[in-house]
Amino acid sequence: MHSEKSSEISTDVINKNQIHSISAINKLSDNDKQEVYSRLIPRELLQRFNIPDSFLSHGGESLLRIKIPNSSPSVEMELYHQPYFRDPILYGHITDTINGKIHILLYILNDPTSPRFDIDILPDGTPTGFGAICRNISQELAAMDFGLAPGQIRRGLRLLGTAIQGFEEFVASLGQDFYFAEPLYYHNALLFERYGFAYSRGKILMKRIEEGFRSGGDLFSRLDGSTPFRSPVASNSIRLRSWALHDGIMGVPFTDVTMYKKIGSSFNVNTCAGCDW
């Protein structure tokens, strides 16, 4: 019910104001911005955590936070299942490209009922940039052993397909027919492949990684157990490959990969055939 109501109101707001970009949405009133951006929240997420249309808790606290820097072409959105909880169940960071196309910089769905692993901070509270600046190795090991992938502080909610569908409806409502996404880790790129994304940048890197992890490849030979993140079994595991890459097995970080998705179609790209999660 929330999704249908929100969609109708948001479409009216977009059409009335001839909105085609994040920059244009950000110029709307606070109420209209919330109506539009709330379309990016999967209905199943609201139902699972019993979040009302108002996005207010029983005590009147707002569960939805929308952050827009002054005159910015981007937006950050956080949705909490209860006030003052440490982590949002949804975090999104979206921006316009220089040509006015929609670009997902980060989209995270956290299961608040699962254990938390402090891969994002050191014991003294220093941020790690999810391991990009510095690393909390003991917490990364615990997360890996629990079955998580790099960058995950908690288990996910298995709603990526639903989220992508909702995002496509949002992009289409802006009169656009494709959008971009930034996979921050190797496993993210492979998941996006499975949902129909193609590469605007980075496909050569993905093929190089695939060849490197196959028997006889240079990355395969480095899965020597020299660190816990470089187990020989990682060669046939998407998740463990991602941990090995995060651990620096390639000698350079996993960066400069950008993907795109055309609304309503799939590119059927597969740079990691026959590899289990």
C-alpha positions as CSV (number, residue, x, y, z in Angstrom):
1,M,0.0,0.0,0.0
2,H,2.8,2.4,0.9
3,S,4.6,1.7,-2.5
4,E,1.5,2.4,-4.6
5,K,0.6,5.6,-2.7
6,S,4.1,6.9,-2.8
7,S,4.5,6.1,-6.5
8,E,1.4,8.1,-7.4
9,I,2.3,11.1,-5.4
10,S,6.0,11.1,-6.6
11,T,5.0,10.8,-10.2
12,D,2.7,13.7,-9.9
13,V,5.5,15.8,-8.3
14,I,8.0,14.8,-11.0
15,N,5.6,15.5,-13.9
16,K,4.4,18.8,-12.4
17,N,7.9,20.1,-11.9
18,Q,9.4,18.5,-15.1
19,I,12.0,16.7,-13.0
20,H,14.8,14.8,-14.9
21,S,17.7,14.7,-12.4
22,I,18.9,14.5,-8.8
23,S,19.8,18.2,-9.0
24,A,16.2,19.1,-9.9
25,I,14.7,16.9,-7.2
26,N,17.0,18.6,-4.6
27,K,15.4,22.0,-5.4
28,L,11.9,20.7,-4.4
29,S,10.4,21.3,-1.0
30,D,11.4,19.0,1.8
31,N,8.0,17.2,1.7
32,D,8.2,16.7,-2.1
33,K,11.9,15.5,-1.9
34,Q,10.8,12.9,0.7
35,E,7.9,11.7,-1.5
36,V,10.2,11.3,-4.5
37,Y,13.2,9.7,-2.8
38,S,11.1,7.3,-0.7
39,R,10.3,5.5,-4.0
40,L,13.8,4.1,-3.8
41,I,12.8,2.1,-0.7
42,P,11.7,-1.5,-1.4
43,R,8.1,-2.1,-0.3
44,E,9.2,-5.4,1.2
45,L,11.6,-3.6,3.5
46,L,8.9,-1.4,4.9
47,Q,6.6,-4.4,5.4
48,R,9.3,-6.5,7.0
49,F,10.1,-3.9,9.6
50,N,6.6,-2.5,9.9
51,I,7.6,1.0,8.9
52,P,4.6,3.4,8.5
53,D,4.0,5.7,5.5
54,S,5.0,8.7,7.7
55,F,8.4,7.2,8.4
56,L,7.9,8.1,12.0
57,S,8.4,5.8,15.0
58,H,5.7,5.3,17.6
59,G,7.5,8.0,19.6
60,G,7.4,10.5,16.7
61,E,11.1,10.2,15.7
62,S,11.9,10.3,12.0
63,L,13.2,6.9,10.7
64,L,14.2,8.4,7.3
65,R,17.0,10.8,6.9
66,I,17.7,12.6,3.6
67,K,21.0,14.5,3.4
68,I,21.6,17.0,0.6
69,P,24.7,19.2,0.7
70,N,24.0,22.8,-0.4
71,S,23.6,23.1,-4.2
72,S,24.7,19.5,-4.6
73,P,23.7,17.1,-7.4
74,S,23.7,14.2,-5.0
75,V,21.7,12.8,-2.1
76,E,22.4,10.4,0.8
77,M,19.4,8.5,2.3
78,E,19.3,6.5,5.5
79,L,16.3,4.5,6.7
80,Y,16.3,3.0,10.2
81,H,14.0,0.3,11.5
82,Q,14.0,1.9,15.0
83,P,15.3,5.2,16.4
84,Y,18.9,5.5,17.6
85,F,19.9,2.1,16.1
86,R,23.6,2.1,15.2
87,D,23.2,1.3,11.5
88,P,20.5,2.0,8.9
89,I,18.7,-0.9,7.3
90,L,19.1,1.0,4.0
91,Y,21.8,3.5,3.0
92,G,21.9,5.0,-0.5
93,H,24.2,7.6,-2.1
94,I,23.1,8.7,-5.5
95,T,24.3,11.5,-7.8
96,D,24.0,13.0,-11.3
97,T,26.8,12.3,-13.8
98,I,28.2,15.3,-15.6
99,N,25.7,14.6,-18.4
100,G,22.8,14.5,-16.0
101,K,22.4,10.7,-15.8
102,I,21.7,8.9,-12.5
103,H,24.7,7.2,-10.9
104,I,24.5,4.9,-7.8
105,L,27.6,5.5,-5.7
106,L,26.6,3.2,-2.9
107,Y,23.5,1.2,-1.9
108,I,23.5,-1.0,1.2
109,L,20.8,-3.1,2.8
110,N,21.7,-4.3,6.4
111,D,19.9,-6.9,8.5
112,P,19.8,-5.3,11.9
113,T,19.1,-8.7,13.6
114,S,22.4,-10.1,12.5
115,P,25.8,-9.7,14.3
116,R,27.8,-6.6,13.6
117,F,31.4,-6.7,12.6
118,D,33.4,-3.5,13.0
119,I,35.3,-3.6,9.7
120,D,34.5,0.1,9.3
121,I,36.3,1.3,12.4
122,L,39.4,0.5,14.4
123,P,39.2,-0.4,18.1
124,D,39.8,3.3,19.0
125,G,37.0,4.4,16.7
126,T,39.1,5.6,13.8
127,P,37.1,5.1,10.5
128,T,38.7,2.6,8.1
129,G,36.8,3.6,5.0
130,F,35.6,0.0,4.9
131,G,39.2,-1.1,4.7
132,A,40.2,1.3,2.0
133,I,42.2,3.6,4.4
134,C,43.2,1.1,7.0
135,R,42.0,-2.3,8.1
136,N,40.6,-3.9,11.2
137,I,42.0,-7.3,10.4
138,S,40.5,-9.2,13.4
139,Q,37.0,-8.0,12.5
140,E,37.5,-8.7,8.8
141,L,38.5,-12.2,9.6
142,A,35.4,-12.7,11.8
143,A,33.2,-11.3,9.1
144,M,34.7,-13.5,6.5
145,D,34.3,-16.6,8.7
146,F,30.7,-15.6,9.3
147,G,30.1,-15.7,5.6
148,L,30.1,-12.0,4.8
149,A,31.9,-10.3,1.9
150,P,34.3,-7.3,2.0
151,G,32.5,-4.1,3.0
152,Q,29.7,-5.8,4.9
153,I,29.3,-4.9,8.5
154,R,26.2,-7.0,8.8
155,R,24.4,-9.7,6.7
156,G,22.4,-8.3,3.9
157,L,18.6,-8.5,3.4
158,R,18.5,-10.3,0.1
159,L,16.4,-7.6,-1.5
160,L,18.8,-6.5,-4.2
161,G,16.6,-7.7,-7.1
162,T,13.6,-5.8,-5.7
163,A,15.7,-2.7,-5.0
164,I,17.0,-2.7,-8.6
165,Q,13.4,-3.0,-10.0
166,G,12.3,-0.1,-7.8
167,F,15.3,1.9,-8.9
168,E,14.5,1.3,-12.6
169,E,11.0,2.6,-12.0
170,F,12.5,5.7,-10.4
171,V,14.9,6.3,-13.2
172,A,12.2,5.8,-15.8
173,S,9.9,8.3,-14.0
174,L,12.7,10.9,-14.6
175,G,12.5,10.2,-18.4
176,Q,15.8,8.4,-18.5
177,D,16.4,4.9,-20.0
178,F,19.7,3.9,-18.4
179,Y,21.7,4.5,-15.3
180,F,25.2,3.9,-13.8
181,A,26.4,2.0,-10.7
182,E,29.7,1.9,-9.0
183,P,30.7,-1.6,-7.7
184,L,33.1,-1.0,-4.8
185,Y,34.2,-4.6,-4.6
186,Y,34.7,-7.5,-7.0
187,H,31.7,-9.4,-5.8
188,N,29.5,-6.4,-6.2
189,A,30.4,-6.2,-9.9
190,L,29.6,-9.9,-10.4
191,L,26.2,-9.5,-8.6
192,F,25.4,-6.6,-10.9
193,E,26.3,-8.7,-13.9
194,R,23.7,-11.2,-12.8
195,Y,21.1,-8.5,-12.7
196,G,21.7,-7.4,-16.3
197,F,24.4,-4.7,-15.9
198,A,27.3,-4.2,-18.4
199,Y,30.6,-2.4,-18.1
200,S,31.2,1.2,-19.2
201,R,34.7,0.9,-17.6
202,G,36.5,-2.1,-16.1
203,K,35.6,-5.1,-18.2
204,I,39.2,-5.7,-19.1
205,L,40.1,-5.7,-15.4
206,M,37.4,-8.2,-14.7
207,K,38.6,-10.5,-17.4
208,R,42.2,-10.2,-16.1
209,I,41.0,-11.2,-12.6
210,E,39.1,-14.2,-14.0
211,E,42.2,-15.4,-15.9
212,G,44.4,-14.7,-12.9
213,F,42.4,-16.9,-10.5
214,R,42.1,-19.8,-12.9
215,S,44.6,-22.7,-12.6
216,G,48.0,-21.6,-13.7
217,G,47.1,-17.9,-13.4
218,D,49.3,-15.4,-11.4
219,L,46.6,-14.8,-8.8
220,F,45.9,-18.5,-8.4
221,S,49.6,-19.1,-7.5
222,R,49.4,-16.4,-4.8
223,L,46.6,-18.2,-3.1
224,D,49.2,-19.7,-0.9
225,G,47.8,-19.3,2.6
226,S,50.3,-16.5,3.4
227,T,47.4,-14.7,5.0
228,P,44.0,-16.1,6.0
229,F,42.4,-14.1,3.1
230,R,44.5,-16.1,0.5
231,S,43.3,-19.6,0.9
232,P,43.6,-21.9,-2.1
233,V,39.9,-22.6,-2.0
234,A,39.3,-18.9,-2.9
235,S,40.0,-19.7,-6.6
236,N,36.4,-21.0,-7.2
237,S,34.6,-18.7,-4.7
238,I,33.3,-15.2,-5.7
239,R,33.2,-14.1,-2.1
240,L,36.6,-15.4,-1.2
241,R,38.1,-14.1,-4.4
242,S,36.8,-10.7,-3.3
243,W,38.4,-11.0,0.1
244,A,41.8,-12.0,-1.6
245,L,41.5,-8.9,-3.8
246,H,40.6,-6.7,-0.8
247,D,43.8,-8.2,0.9
248,G,45.9,-6.9,-2.0
249,I,46.6,-10.1,-3.9
250,M,46.6,-8.2,-7.2
251,G,49.1,-5.6,-6.0
252,V,46.7,-2.8,-6.7
253,P,43.2,-1.9,-5.3
254,F,40.0,-3.0,-7.1
255,T,39.0,0.4,-8.5
256,D,37.9,2.3,-11.6
257,V,35.0,0.0,-12.4
258,T,31.7,1.5,-13.5
259,M,28.7,-0.4,-14.8
260,Y,25.4,0.6,-16.4
261,K,21.9,-0.8,-16.8
262,K,19.4,-0.2,-19.5
263,I,15.8,-0.1,-18.2
264,G,13.9,-3.3,-18.8
265,S,16.7,-5.2,-20.5
266,S,19.7,-7.4,-19.6
267,F,23.2,-7.4,-21.2
268,N,23.9,-11.0,-20.1
269,V,27.5,-10.3,-19.2
270,N,29.4,-13.0,-17.3
271,T,33.1,-12.5,-16.5
272,C,33.2,-15.3,-13.9
273,A,31.6,-18.5,-15.4
274,G,31.2,-21.5,-13.2
275,C,32.3,-19.9,-10.0
276,D,30.3,-20.5,-6.8
277,W,29.5,-17.7,-4.3
